[in-house]
Amino acid sequence: MTLPRRAILAAPLAGLAPWAQAQASSWPNKPLRILVGFPGGSSPDLTARALAEPLSKALGQPVIVEAKVGAGGNIAADQVARATDEHTIGLMINGNLTIAKLLNAKTPYDPARDLAPVSLIGTAPLVLAAAMDTPGTTAQEFFAAARAEGSRWNYGTPGVGTVAHIGMELLKSKSGIAPVHVPYPGNPQAITAMIAGQIQMALLPPALAMAQVRAGKLKAVGITSAGRSPLVPELASLSDAGIAGFQLEIWNAVAAPASMPRAIVAKLSTLISDIVRAPDMRARLFQQGWQVAGSSAEGLANRMKSDTALLGGVISAQNIKAE
């Protein structure tokens, strides 16, 4: 990747007070850590490692990716929130940055209070996948059958309080279907159960879903974004299929401790946004299953607020708790 380093480093300083410019210009003065709450080879880990090399080149300091696995990524998020060294940030999924505290009051950090938004990295729809023996060749026919079956049908998720769980409850409220939730340790187990006919549907990441659809083991009903997605261009959205007002995406983003000086956050935000929008990085993230966003800090803050309101409403209405 070829990045105009001087231009990149100077851009986020424009409009800042002289003291803030000086503070940001002298930062970083030691290696930067990116904490990830998921194991090596996971989507957040791969994204963080893709970001680390170009960010290191732009900053002139090593960028180290560290795994702090557990609690659905909340252990890493909490460590980011508590960091005071001004050289620790986190690569997080949307759950860590929105509904963590709503799902579990014991979560030690509050995303809105304790984390500073830096940049939205990428977004992706989920695919509503169904068992091959479910009726219907169109989305409309599938939903008609699901309404008729009511609670005799089941849906699987990778756990209580996951976006797939809350998203399906939102879909139920918008579509009039009533399948029963069956949580599994992860998406692979939910897929196995669906192929075996033990459950009828699940919301899955595009790469996982389409591998099974193309192998003839599952069928795809539609995607959860507002319209078609380049990640799965062959699928129409559920909104286009008649489920009015239904829209849901998964996403990942970079956040910093709320205590990090605003000038440094602004510098990081511009750097990361420019890096992920570069053609080679855009292509790399697309292969990982992400449509690049590369937003400003304000853009990420707005996304956090809107998703917290959307998913929080479902959590409250359904009294969902992930203790």
C-alpha positions as CSV (number, residue, x, y, z in Angstrom):
1,M,0.0,0.0,0.0
2,T,1.3,3.4,-0.9
3,L,0.2,6.2,1.5
4,P,1.3,9.8,1.5
5,R,2.4,9.7,5.1
6,R,3.0,13.4,5.6
7,A,-0.4,14.3,4.2
8,I,-2.1,11.6,6.2
9,L,-0.5,12.7,9.5
10,A,-1.3,16.3,8.9
11,A,-4.9,16.0,7.8
12,P,-6.5,15.2,11.1
13,L,-4.7,18.1,12.8
14,A,-6.4,20.8,10.7
15,G,-8.7,23.0,12.8
16,L,-7.2,21.9,16.2
17,A,-5.8,24.3,18.7
18,P,-2.0,24.7,18.6
19,W,-1.5,22.7,21.9
20,A,-3.7,19.9,20.5
21,Q,-1.8,19.9,17.2
22,A,1.5,19.5,19.2
23,Q,0.1,16.7,21.3
24,A,-1.1,14.8,18.3
25,S,2.0,15.4,16.2
26,S,4.2,13.9,18.9
27,W,2.0,10.8,19.3
28,P,2.7,7.9,19.2
29,N,6.0,7.6,21.0
30,K,5.9,3.9,21.6
31,P,4.2,0.8,20.1
32,L,0.4,0.9,19.6
33,R,-1.7,-2.0,20.8
34,I,-4.9,-3.2,19.2
35,L,-6.8,-5.4,21.5
36,V,-9.1,-8.1,20.0
37,G,-11.7,-10.0,22.0
38,F,-11.8,-13.1,19.8
39,P,-9.3,-15.9,19.0
40,G,-6.7,-15.9,16.2
41,G,-8.3,-16.5,12.8
42,S,-11.6,-15.0,13.8
43,S,-13.0,-12.1,11.7
44,P,-12.0,-9.4,14.2
45,D,-8.5,-10.8,14.5
46,L,-8.1,-10.9,10.7
47,T,-9.3,-7.4,10.3
48,A,-7.0,-6.1,13.1
49,R,-4.0,-7.8,11.5
50,A,-4.8,-6.4,8.1
51,L,-5.0,-2.9,9.6
52,A,-1.8,-3.3,11.7
53,E,0.9,-3.1,8.9
54,P,-0.3,0.0,7.1
55,L,-1.1,1.7,10.3
56,S,2.4,1.0,11.6
57,K,3.9,2.5,8.4
58,A,1.8,5.6,8.7
59,L,2.6,6.1,12.4
60,G,6.2,5.2,12.3
61,Q,5.8,2.8,15.3
62,P,5.1,-0.9,15.7
63,V,1.4,-1.8,15.9
64,I,0.8,-5.0,17.9
65,V,-2.4,-7.1,17.8
66,E,-3.2,-8.7,21.2
67,A,-5.9,-11.3,21.8
68,K,-7.9,-10.8,25.0
69,V,-10.5,-13.5,24.5
70,G,-13.7,-13.9,26.4
71,A,-17.3,-12.8,27.1
72,G,-18.1,-12.2,23.5
73,G,-15.3,-9.7,23.1
74,N,-16.3,-7.7,26.2
75,I,-13.1,-8.6,28.1
76,A,-11.0,-6.8,25.5
77,A,-13.5,-3.9,25.3
78,D,-13.3,-3.4,29.0
79,Q,-9.5,-3.4,28.9
80,V,-9.6,-0.8,26.2
81,A,-12.0,1.3,28.3
82,R,-9.7,1.1,31.3
83,A,-6.4,1.9,29.4
84,T,-4.7,5.1,30.4
85,D,-1.4,4.8,28.4
86,E,-2.8,6.6,25.2
87,H,-1.4,3.7,23.1
88,T,-4.2,1.1,23.4
89,I,-7.2,0.8,21.1
90,G,-9.6,-2.0,20.2
91,L,-11.0,-3.7,17.2
92,M,-14.6,-4.6,18.2
93,I,-17.8,-5.9,16.8
94,N,-21.1,-4.0,17.0
95,G,-22.3,-5.8,20.1
96,N,-19.4,-4.6,22.2
97,L,-20.0,-1.0,21.1
98,T,-23.8,-0.9,21.5
99,I,-25.8,-3.4,23.6
100,A,-23.3,-5.0,25.9
101,K,-24.5,-3.2,29.0
102,L,-28.2,-3.6,28.0
103,L,-27.8,-7.4,27.8
104,N,-25.9,-7.8,31.1
105,A,-25.9,-5.2,33.8
106,K,-22.7,-6.7,35.2
107,T,-20.8,-5.7,32.1
108,P,-18.0,-3.6,33.7
109,Y,-17.9,-0.9,31.0
110,D,-20.6,1.3,29.4
111,P,-19.9,1.6,25.6
112,A,-21.5,5.1,25.4
113,R,-19.6,6.4,28.4
114,D,-16.3,4.6,28.5
115,L,-15.3,4.2,24.8
116,A,-14.4,6.8,22.2
117,P,-15.6,6.0,18.7
118,V,-12.7,6.1,16.1
119,S,-13.9,4.6,12.8
120,L,-16.4,2.2,11.5
121,I,-14.4,-0.4,9.4
122,G,-16.9,-2.5,7.6
123,T,-20.5,-3.7,7.4
124,A,-22.2,-6.8,6.2
125,P,-25.8,-8.0,6.0
126,L,-26.9,-11.3,7.5
127,V,-28.4,-14.0,5.3
128,L,-31.7,-15.6,6.4
129,A,-30.9,-19.3,5.7
130,A,-33.4,-22.1,5.8
131,A,-33.4,-25.9,5.8
132,M,-33.8,-27.5,2.4
133,D,-37.1,-29.2,3.4
134,T,-38.9,-25.9,4.4
135,P,-41.7,-25.0,2.0
136,G,-41.5,-22.3,-0.6
137,T,-39.4,-21.3,-3.6
138,T,-39.7,-17.5,-2.9
139,A,-39.3,-15.4,0.2
140,Q,-43.0,-14.7,0.2
141,E,-43.9,-18.4,0.1
142,F,-41.4,-19.1,2.9
143,F,-42.8,-16.5,5.2
144,A,-46.3,-17.7,4.5
145,A,-45.3,-21.2,5.5
146,A,-43.5,-19.9,8.6
147,R,-46.5,-18.0,9.7
148,A,-48.7,-21.1,9.3
149,E,-46.3,-23.2,11.3
150,G,-46.0,-20.7,14.2
151,S,-44.1,-22.0,17.2
152,R,-43.7,-25.5,15.7
153,W,-40.6,-24.1,13.8
154,N,-37.3,-23.3,15.5
155,Y,-34.5,-21.0,14.7
156,G,-30.8,-21.3,15.7
157,T,-28.2,-18.7,16.9
158,P,-24.7,-18.7,18.2
159,G,-26.0,-17.7,21.6
160,V,-28.4,-15.6,23.7
161,G,-28.0,-11.9,23.1
162,T,-26.0,-12.3,19.9
163,V,-27.0,-10.0,16.9
164,A,-28.4,-13.1,15.2
165,H,-30.7,-13.7,18.2
166,I,-31.9,-10.1,18.6
167,G,-32.1,-9.7,14.8
168,M,-34.4,-12.8,14.5
169,E,-36.6,-11.4,17.3
170,L,-36.8,-8.2,15.4
171,L,-37.7,-10.1,12.2
172,K,-40.4,-11.9,14.1
173,S,-42.0,-8.6,15.1
174,K,-41.9,-7.3,11.6
175,S,-43.0,-10.4,9.7
176,G,-45.5,-12.1,12.0
177,I,-43.6,-15.4,12.2
178,A,-43.1,-17.1,15.6
179,P,-40.2,-19.7,15.6
180,V,-38.7,-20.7,18.9
181,H,-35.2,-19.8,19.8
182,V,-32.6,-22.6,20.1
183,P,-29.1,-21.3,21.1
184,Y,-26.0,-23.2,20.1
185,P,-22.3,-22.7,21.0
186,G,-21.6,-21.2,17.6
187,N,-22.8,-20.8,14.0
188,P,-21.3,-24.1,12.8
189,Q,-23.4,-26.1,15.3
190,A,-26.5,-24.1,14.2
191,I,-25.8,-24.9,10.6
192,T,-25.3,-28.6,11.4
193,A,-28.7,-28.6,13.2
194,M,-30.4,-26.9,10.2
195,I,-28.9,-29.3,7.7
196,A,-30.2,-32.2,9.9
197,G,-33.7,-30.7,10.0
198,Q,-33.6,-30.0,13.8
199,I,-34.2,-26.3,13.2
200,Q,-35.7,-24.5,10.2
201,M,-33.9,-21.2,9.9
202,A,-31.0,-19.0,11.1
203,L,-29.5,-15.6,10.4
204,L,-25.9,-16.3,9.3
205,P,-22.9,-14.2,8.1
206,P,-22.8,-14.3,4.3
207,A,-19.7,-16.4,3.8
208,L,-20.9,-19.1,6.1
209,A,-24.4,-19.2,4.7
210,M,-23.5,-19.1,1.0
211,A,-21.0,-21.9,1.3
212,Q,-23.8,-24.1,2.4
213,V,-26.3,-22.7,-0.1
214,R,-23.9,-23.2,-3.1
215,A,-23.3,-26.8,-1.9
216,G,-27.0,-27.4,-2.0
217,K,-27.3,-28.0,1.8
218,L,-29.3,-24.9,2.7
219,K,-31.4,-22.4,0.9
220,A,-31.2,-18.6,1.2
221,V,-34.4,-16.6,1.7
222,G,-32.9,-13.1,1.6
223,I,-30.5,-10.7,3.2
224,T,-31.1,-8.2,6.1
225,S,-29.7,-5.0,4.6
226,A,-31.9,-2.3,3.1
227,G,-31.1,-3.4,-0.5
228,R,-28.8,-5.8,-2.3
229,S,-25.3,-6.2,-1.2
230,P,-22.1,-6.7,-3.3
231,L,-21.1,-9.4,-0.8
232,V,-24.1,-11.5,-2.0
233,P,-25.4,-9.8,-5.1
234,E,-27.6,-12.7,-6.1
235,L,-29.9,-12.3,-3.1
236,A,-32.7,-9.7,-2.7
237,S,-33.2,-8.1,0.7
238,L,-36.0,-9.2,3.0
239,S,-37.3,-5.6,2.9
240,D,-37.6,-5.9,-0.9
241,A,-39.4,-9.2,-0.3
242,G,-42.2,-7.5,1.6
243,I,-40.9,-7.4,5.2
244,A,-41.4,-3.6,5.6
245,G,-39.1,-1.7,8.0
246,F,-36.7,-4.6,8.6
247,Q,-33.0,-3.8,8.3
248,L,-30.0,-5.2,10.2
249,E,-26.3,-5.3,9.6
250,I,-23.3,-6.6,11.5
251,W,-20.2,-4.4,11.6
252,N,-16.8,-3.9,13.1
253,A,-15.0,-0.8,14.2
254,V,-12.1,0.7,16.1
255,A,-12.6,2.4,19.4
256,A,-10.3,4.0,22.0
257,P,-10.6,4.7,25.7
258,A,-12.9,7.7,26.4
259,S,-9.9,9.2,28.3
260,M,-7.8,9.4,25.1
261,P,-7.2,13.0,24.1
262,R,-9.5,14.1,21.3
263,A,-6.7,15.3,19.1
264,I,-5.2,11.8,19.1
265,V,-8.6,10.2,18.4
266,A,-9.1,12.6,15.5
267,K,-5.7,11.7,14.1
268,L,-6.4,7.9,14.4
269,S,-9.8,8.3,12.9
270,T,-8.5,10.0,9.7
271,L,-5.6,7.6,9.4
272,I,-7.7,4.4,9.8
273,S,-10.5,5.7,7.5
274,D,-8.0,6.5,4.8
275,I,-6.2,3.2,5.2
276,V,-9.3,1.0,4.9
277,R,-10.6,2.9,1.9
278,A,-7.4,2.4,-0.1
279,P,-8.1,0.0,-3.0
280,D,-5.9,-2.9,-1.9
281,M,-7.2,-2.8,1.7
282,R,-10.8,-2.5,0.4
283,A,-10.2,-5.6,-1.6
284,R,-8.6,-7.5,1.3
285,L,-11.5,-6.6,3.6
286,F,-14.1,-7.6,1.0
287,Q,-12.5,-11.0,0.8
288,Q,-13.0,-11.3,4.6
289,G,-16.7,-10.5,4.1
290,W,-16.9,-6.8,4.7
291,Q,-18.1,-3.8,2.7
292,V,-15.7,-1.1,3.7
293,A,-17.1,1.9,5.5
294,G,-14.1,3.8,6.8
295,S,-16.2,6.4,8.7
296,S,-15.3,9.4,10.8
297,A,-15.5,9.2,14.5
298,E,-18.8,11.1,14.4
299,G,-20.1,8.6,11.8
300,L,-19.3,5.7,14.1
301,A,-20.9,7.5,17.1
302,N,-24.1,8.0,15.1
303,R,-24.1,4.3,14.1
304,M,-23.6,3.3,17.7
305,K,-26.5,5.4,18.8
306,S,-28.9,4.2,16.1
307,D,-28.1,0.5,16.6
308,T,-28.3,0.8,20.4
309,A,-31.8,2.3,20.0
310,L,-32.9,-0.4,17.5
311,L,-31.5,-3.5,19.2
312,G,-32.1,-2.1,22.7
313,G,-35.8,-1.8,21.9
314,V,-35.9,-5.5,21.0
315,I,-34.0,-6.4,24.2
316,S,-36.4,-4.4,26.3
317,A,-39.5,-5.7,24.6
318,Q,-38.4,-9.4,24.8
319,N,-36.6,-9.1,28.1
320,I,-33.5,-10.7,26.6
321,K,-30.6,-11.2,29.1
322,A,-27.2,-12.7,28.5
323,E,-25.9,-13.2,32.0
